[in-house]
Amino acid sequence: MWHKLYGAWNVACMEYKKLIRSTKMIILAMFLIFVNIQIITPLKQCAIDMDAKLSYFEPFIAAGNSGMVLLILPLFYLTMMADYPQEDESTRFYRIRCTKVMWVGGELIFASMSAVSLAVFSVASTAILIIPKGQWIFHFSDATTKYLSVYPDRTGDAVVQLLPINLYNQVTLPVAVRETFLLLVLYFFLLALVLLLSSLVGHKGIGIIMDGFLVVGGTILCAARSQIQWLFPMAHTIPWLHYSEYYRKQVFPIIGSYLYFVAIDIILILLCLTVGVKHRKV
């Protein structure tokens, strides 16, 4: 048992090292530029207007609750993972030395590592970018919660859309960080599992198309606020969509979103293990 786990871990580490050494990581620089324009600049202007600093965690919450960011960030993730699982000579050599279950298990571990890594990078990078206007506080800042009180005519401003009243009126900042982080990780992991399963059945391109459909389709439906949005993972990834503006009423139970991701992920994992063992290509 421990031998299999150790072998799977080695497969995951091998894949992870290839990823962080890949030239595709340059796409993270593009992500920083995008986030700086879409998230950081409006929040800094908010801090200037309110003469108050933000929490270092608020930019990440804003990014994880932005429809535009949740359209672009998963596409960046898919670009990074487009050749997952890799099919180079070193990978084929390593497959010969381990069992099929061990290899698929390693790929599953790597998928989770990549998902967590991008979420952690998002937290760290947004916090660093907001440093001049940030502070270590563990509650929503006055800069965001009192913005509409000071400027009631600015309901259409970017900061109001980034940190909506549905969020800071309903949950504390630590809860918002936790839900945003975990749901984002589960979203990335689901996308990676689709890529892995499609590769195992010999149709990697279909996996990319399916993921693209989930991302773009979810974005359109969330923007339209259609009830069909809950069929797509993106709606379950955005915490503020789960809440009404007042009365602490949940439009959709947050636990339901966790169950949605866990159920689909378990099904995809079982399919990957089943196909991985039976498919001769692996």
C-alpha positions in Angstrom: 0.0 0.0 0.0 2.7 2.5 1.0 4.8 1.5 -2.0 1.9 2.4 -4.3 1.3 5.7 -2.5 5.0 6.5 -2.7 5.1 5.6 -6.4 2.0 7.8 -7.1 3.6 10.7 -5.2 6.8 10.4 -7.3 4.6 10.5 -10.5 2.9 13.7 -9.1 6.2 15.3 -8.2 7.7 14.5 -11.6 4.7 16.2 -13.4 4.8 19.1 -11.0 8.5 19.8 -11.6 7.8 19.7 -15.4 5.0 22.2 -14.9 6.9 24.8 -12.9 9.9 24.6 -15.3 7.7 25.0 -18.3 7.7 28.2 -20.4 3.9 28.1 -20.1 4.4 29.6 -16.6 4.9 32.9 -18.3 1.1 33.1 -18.5 1.1 33.8 -14.8 2.7 37.2 -15.6 -0.2 37.9 -18.0 -2.6 37.0 -15.2 -0.9 39.5 -12.9 -1.3 42.2 -15.5 -4.9 41.4 -16.0 -5.7 41.3 -12.3 -3.9 44.5 -11.7 -6.1 46.2 -14.3 -9.4 44.6 -13.4 -9.1 44.2 -9.6 -6.2 46.0 -8.0 -6.5 49.4 -9.7 -10.2 49.9 -8.8 -9.6 48.8 -5.2 -6.6 51.1 -4.8 -8.8 54.0 -6.1 -11.5 52.9 -3.6 -8.9 53.1 -0.8 -7.8 56.6 -2.0 -11.4 57.8 -2.2 -12.2 56.5 1.3 -8.8 57.4 2.8 -8.7 53.9 4.3 -6.7 50.8 3.7 -8.1 47.5 2.6 -7.5 44.0 4.0 -4.8 42.1 2.2 -7.4 39.4 1.6 -10.0 41.6 -0.1 -8.3 41.6 -3.5 -8.4 37.8 -3.6 -12.0 37.7 -2.6 -12.8 40.3 -5.3 -10.9 38.2 -7.9 -12.7 35.0 -6.9 -16.1 36.7 -7.0 -15.6 38.5 -10.4 -17.2 37.0 -13.4 -14.6 38.4 -15.7 -11.7 36.9 -13.6 -13.5 33.6 -13.4 -13.7 33.5 -17.2 -10.0 34.3 -17.7 -8.4 32.5 -14.8 -9.7 29.0 -15.7 -8.7 29.6 -19.3 -5.2 30.4 -18.0 -5.3 27.2 -16.0 -6.3 25.2 -19.1 -3.5 26.8 -21.1 -1.0 25.7 -18.4 -2.6 22.2 -18.3 -3.3 21.8 -22.0 -0.8 18.9 -22.4 -1.9 17.2 -19.2 -1.0 14.4 -18.8 2.2 14.8 -20.6 3.3 12.2 -23.2 7.1 12.7 -23.5 9.8 10.0 -23.4 10.5 10.3 -19.7 6.8 9.9 -18.9 6.6 6.7 -21.0 9.7 5.3 -19.3 8.3 6.0 -15.9 5.0 4.3 -16.8 6.9 1.1 -17.5 8.3 1.1 -14.0 5.0 1.6 -12.2 1.5 0.1 -12.3 -1.4 1.7 -14.1 -3.2 2.5 -10.9 -0.1 4.1 -9.5 0.4 6.3 -12.6 -3.3 7.4 -12.6 -3.1 8.0 -8.9 -0.1 10.2 -9.4 -1.8 12.2 -12.1 -4.8 12.7 -9.7 -2.4 14.0 -7.0 -0.7 16.3 -9.5 -4.1 17.7 -10.6 -4.9 18.6 -7.0 -1.4 20.1 -6.5 -1.8 22.3 -9.6 -5.2 23.4 -8.5 -4.1 24.4 -5.0 -0.9 26.0 -6.4 -2.8 28.4 -8.7 -5.3 29.3 -5.9 -2.4 30.0 -3.5 -0.6 32.0 -6.2 -3.8 34.1 -6.6 -4.0 34.8 -2.9 -0.3 35.7 -2.6 -0.1 37.8 -5.8 -3.2 39.9 -5.1 -2.0 40.6 -1.6 1.4 41.7 -2.8 -0.1 44.0 -5.5 -2.3 45.8 -3.0 0.6 46.3 -0.4 0.6 50.1 -0.6 -3.0 50.3 0.3 -3.3 47.1 2.3 -3.2 46.1 6.0 -3.4 43.0 8.1 -7.0 43.0 9.3 -9.4 40.0 9.4 -12.7 41.8 8.6 -14.0 43.7 5.6 -12.5 47.2 5.6 -14.4 50.4 5.9 -13.1 51.2 2.4 -15.5 48.6 0.9 -18.3 48.3 3.4 -18.9 52.1 3.7 -18.2 53.0 0.1 -21.9 53.2 -0.9 -22.7 55.2 2.3 -20.2 57.9 1.4 -20.9 57.7 -2.4 -24.5 56.6 -2.8 -24.5 57.7 -6.4 -21.7 55.3 -7.4 -23.7 52.1 -7.4 -22.2 51.2 -10.8 -18.6 51.6 -9.8 -16.2 48.7 -10.2 -15.5 48.3 -6.5 -19.2 47.8 -5.8 -19.3 45.0 -8.4 -16.1 43.4 -7.2 -17.1 43.2 -3.5 -20.9 43.2 -3.6 -23.2 43.8 -0.7 -24.3 40.2 -1.0 -20.9 39.1 0.3 -19.8 41.5 3.1 -23.4 41.8 4.5 -23.7 38.0 4.8 -20.4 36.4 5.7 -17.3 37.4 7.6 -14.0 38.0 5.8 -12.4 34.7 7.0 -15.4 32.8 5.8 -15.3 34.6 2.4 -11.6 33.8 2.0 -12.2 30.1 2.9 -15.2 29.7 0.6 -13.5 31.5 -2.3 -10.3 29.5 -2.0 -11.9 26.0 -1.6 -14.5 26.5 -4.3 -11.8 27.8 -6.7 -9.6 24.8 -6.0 -12.5 22.4 -6.6 -13.3 24.2 -9.9 -9.7 23.8 -11.2 -9.6 20.2 -10.0 -12.8 19.4 -11.9 -11.4 20.9 -15.1 -8.2 18.9 -14.7 -10.1 15.7 -14.2 -12.0 16.3 -17.5 -8.6 16.7 -19.2 -7.3 13.5 -17.6 -10.3 11.4 -18.5 -10.4 12.5 -22.1 -6.7 11.7 -22.4 -7.2 8.3 -21.0 -9.8 7.4 -23.6 -7.6 8.8 -26.3 -9.5 12.0 -27.1 -7.6 14.8 -25.3 -9.0 17.4 -27.6 -12.5 16.7 -26.5 -11.5 17.4 -22.9 -10.3 20.8 -23.8 -13.5 21.6 -25.8 -15.6 20.4 -22.9 -13.7 22.5 -20.3 -14.0 25.5 -22.6 -17.7 24.9 -22.9 -18.1 24.7 -19.1 -16.1 27.9 -18.6 -17.6 30.0 -21.3 -21.1 28.6 -20.9 -21.0 29.2 -17.1 -19.8 32.7 -17.6 -22.7 33.6 -19.9 -25.3 32.0 -17.7 -24.0 33.7 -14.6 -24.0 37.1 -16.3 -27.6 36.5 -17.3 -28.4 35.3 -13.8 -30.3 32.3 -15.3 -31.4 29.5 -13.0 -29.6 27.1 -15.4 -26.3 28.6 -14.1 -26.4 26.1 -11.3 -25.8 23.3 -13.7 -22.4 24.7 -14.5 -19.4 24.7 -12.1 -18.7 28.4 -12.4 -21.9 29.5 -10.5 -21.0 27.2 -7.6 -17.5 28.8 -7.5 -18.7 32.4 -6.9 -19.7 32.8 -3.2 -21.7 36.0 -3.5 -24.1 34.3 -6.0 -25.2 32.1 -3.1 -26.6 35.0 -1.0 -29.3 37.6 -1.2 -28.3 41.2 -0.3 -30.1 41.2 3.1 -31.6 38.9 5.8 -28.8 36.4 5.5 -30.9 34.4 3.1 -29.1 31.9 0.9 -30.3 31.8 -2.7 -28.5 28.5 -3.1 -27.0 26.6 -0.1 -23.2 26.8 -0.1 -23.0 23.3 1.1 -24.9 22.3 -2.0 -22.0 23.7 -4.1 -19.5 21.6 -2.2 -21.7 18.5 -2.7 -21.9 19.4 -6.4 -18.1 19.5 -6.8 -17.4 16.5 -4.6 -20.0 14.3 -6.3 -18.8 15.2 -9.8 -15.1 14.9 -8.8 -15.6 11.4 -7.2 -17.4 10.2 -10.4 -14.6 11.5 -12.6 -11.9 10.0 -10.3 -13.6 6.6 -10.4 -13.9 6.9 -14.2 -10.2 7.8 -14.5 -9.2 4.9 -12.4 -11.4 2.4 -14.2 -10.5 3.6 -17.7 -6.8 4.0 -16.7 -6.6 0.4 -15.6 -8.4 -1.1 -18.6 -7.1 1.2 -21.3 -4.1 -0.4 -22.9 -2.5 2.9 -23.9 -1.8 3.7 -20.2 
